[in-house]
Amino acid sequence: MKRLVFVTVIAVFLGFATLANAALTNNGGGFIYDSDLNITWYDFSYVNPATNGATWQEAINWASGLNAGGVSGWRLPTTSSTAYGDTSASGGEMGHLYYAELGLSTGTSLSSSGQTYFVNIKDYFYWTGVDYPGYSNIAFTYEFDIGREWDNSKTSNLVALAVHSGNIGPNGPIVPIPAAIWLLGSGLIGLIGVRRYKK
């Protein structure tokens, strides 16, 4: 009986501890999960070794062909696609990461910010998967050195970062323990308390 109580208490405690964590979770192996958007970032900056950069199509191909954490289906991140040149653009996945999750202010580069989640992000232009409206040869980019949306020709040699829906770890998708189990644990603790009270 005492062992059951101990195990239940530990399970419930771990459940609440998980809920109390920040929105970003480092899953190890370069996989960083954002629980706000339910996406996983892959901390790897892709460039074509031949050109020390990547065109937009090369970036698209790299992300879509990526198999990391035992899963495929990676893609380029989004941005708001409405705030060209905006140095406070917090829309889309890129802006959300920079301003909301990393808590950076405009003009702060990742390398000087002291953040510890990403070690392979460069202070440079990153491709997004969003076309610039009305121009088939231009796509939105995001500057991680200052937190700004911009646009670039799709033939430019820039950098790419991949995201995936859900919680991905080095060994594949991480399935959260259902809330029902935490409720069951709480109920068991309550029943044990009532039983002891009656005694």
C-alpha positions in Angstrom: 0.0 0.0 0.0 2.8 2.4 0.9 4.5 1.7 -2.4 1.3 2.5 -4.3 1.0 5.8 -2.5 4.6 6.6 -3.2 4.4 5.8 -6.9 1.1 7.7 -7.3 2.5 10.8 -5.6 5.6 10.8 -7.8 3.5 10.4 -11.0 1.3 13.3 -10.0 4.2 15.5 -9.1 5.9 14.8 -12.4 2.7 15.6 -14.2 2.4 19.0 -12.5 6.2 19.7 -13.0 5.8 19.1 -16.7 2.9 21.4 -16.9 4.9 24.1 -15.1 7.8 24.1 -17.5 8.3 26.9 -20.0 6.8 26.5 -23.5 10.2 25.5 -25.0 11.5 22.1 -24.0 14.9 20.8 -25.1 14.3 17.2 -26.0 18.0 16.6 -26.7 19.7 15.8 -30.0 18.9 19.2 -31.4 15.1 18.8 -31.0 13.3 21.7 -29.3 9.6 21.5 -28.7 7.3 24.5 -28.5 4.2 23.5 -26.6 2.5 26.8 -27.5 2.4 26.0 -31.2 2.8 22.2 -30.8 5.8 22.2 -33.2 9.4 20.9 -32.9 12.3 22.9 -34.1 15.4 21.0 -35.5 18.4 22.9 -34.3 20.4 22.6 -37.5 21.2 25.4 -40.0 21.3 24.0 -43.5 23.5 25.5 -46.2 24.6 24.1 -49.5 28.3 23.4 -49.1 29.0 24.4 -52.7 27.7 27.9 -52.2 27.8 28.3 -48.5 24.1 29.0 -48.6 20.9 27.7 -50.0 18.4 29.0 -52.5 14.7 28.9 -51.5 14.1 25.8 -53.6 17.1 24.1 -52.1 15.9 24.9 -48.6 12.4 23.5 -49.5 13.9 20.3 -50.8 16.2 19.9 -47.8 13.4 20.3 -45.3 10.9 18.1 -47.2 13.5 15.4 -47.6 14.8 15.5 -44.1 14.5 12.4 -41.8 15.4 13.5 -38.3 14.2 11.9 -35.1 13.1 9.0 -37.1 10.4 11.0 -38.9 9.9 12.7 -42.3 7.5 15.5 -43.1 9.7 18.4 -42.0 9.2 21.8 -43.6 10.3 25.4 -43.5 8.8 27.6 -40.7 6.2 30.3 -41.3 6.1 34.0 -40.7 3.2 36.4 -40.6 3.6 37.3 -44.3 2.1 40.7 -43.7 4.9 42.8 -42.1 7.6 43.3 -44.6 10.6 45.1 -42.9 8.8 44.9 -39.5 11.4 44.8 -36.7 8.7 43.8 -34.2 7.1 41.1 -36.2 6.0 38.4 -33.8 3.6 36.6 -36.1 4.1 33.2 -37.5 6.5 30.6 -36.1 9.6 32.6 -36.6 8.4 35.7 -34.8 6.8 33.6 -32.1 10.1 31.9 -31.4 12.2 35.1 -31.4 9.9 37.3 -29.4 7.5 35.1 -27.4 9.6 32.0 -26.6 13.1 33.3 -26.5 11.9 36.6 -25.1 14.3 38.7 -27.2 13.9 42.3 -27.9 14.3 44.0 -31.3 17.9 44.2 -32.4 19.1 41.4 -30.2 21.1 38.7 -32.0 20.7 35.1 -30.9 24.5 34.8 -30.4 24.6 37.6 -27.9 21.2 36.8 -26.2 22.4 34.2 -23.7 19.7 31.8 -24.8 20.7 28.1 -24.4 18.1 26.3 -26.5 19.7 26.7 -29.9 23.4 26.3 -30.5 23.4 26.1 -34.3 21.3 29.1 -35.3 23.2 31.8 -37.2 22.7 35.5 -37.0 21.6 35.7 -40.5 18.6 35.5 -42.9 16.5 32.3 -42.7 14.1 31.1 -45.3 10.5 30.7 -44.5 8.0 28.6 -46.5 5.9 31.7 -47.3 5.8 33.3 -50.7 5.8 37.0 -51.0 2.3 38.0 -52.3 2.2 38.9 -55.9 5.8 37.9 -56.7 6.6 34.3 -57.7 10.4 34.9 -57.5 10.4 36.3 -53.9 9.8 34.6 -50.5 9.7 35.9 -46.9 12.8 35.5 -44.8 13.5 36.2 -41.1 16.5 37.9 -39.6 17.5 36.2 -36.4 20.2 38.8 -35.7 17.6 41.6 -35.1 14.1 39.9 -35.2 12.9 41.3 -38.5 10.8 39.9 -41.4 12.2 40.6 -44.8 11.9 39.4 -48.4 14.6 38.0 -50.6 14.9 36.7 -54.1 14.4 32.9 -54.2 17.8 32.6 -55.8 19.6 34.1 -52.9 22.0 31.9 -50.9 20.6 32.0 -47.3 20.1 29.6 -44.4 17.4 27.1 -43.6 15.8 25.8 -40.4 13.3 23.0 -40.2 10.1 22.5 -38.1 7.7 19.6 -37.6 4.3 19.4 -36.2 4.0 17.6 -32.8 6.6 16.7 -30.2 9.6 15.1 -31.7 12.7 13.7 -29.9 15.9 12.0 -31.0 14.1 8.6 -31.0 10.8 9.7 -32.6 7.5 11.4 -31.6 7.0 11.9 -27.9 3.5 10.9 -26.8 2.4 12.8 -23.7 0.8 10.9 -20.9 -3.0 11.6 -21.0 -4.5 14.0 -18.5 -6.8 11.1 -17.5 -3.8 9.3 -15.9 -3.0 12.4 -13.8 -6.6 12.6 -12.7 -6.6 8.9 -11.8 -3.5 9.5 -9.7 -5.1 12.4 -7.9 -8.2 10.3 -7.3 -6.2 7.5 -5.8 -4.4 9.8 -3.4 -7.8 11.2 -2.4 -9.2 7.7 -1.8 -6.2 6.8 0.3 -6.6 9.9 2.4 -10.3 9.2 3.0 -9.5 5.6 4.0 -6.9 6.7 6.5 -9.2 9.4 7.9 -11.9 6.7 8.5 -9.4 4.5 10.4 
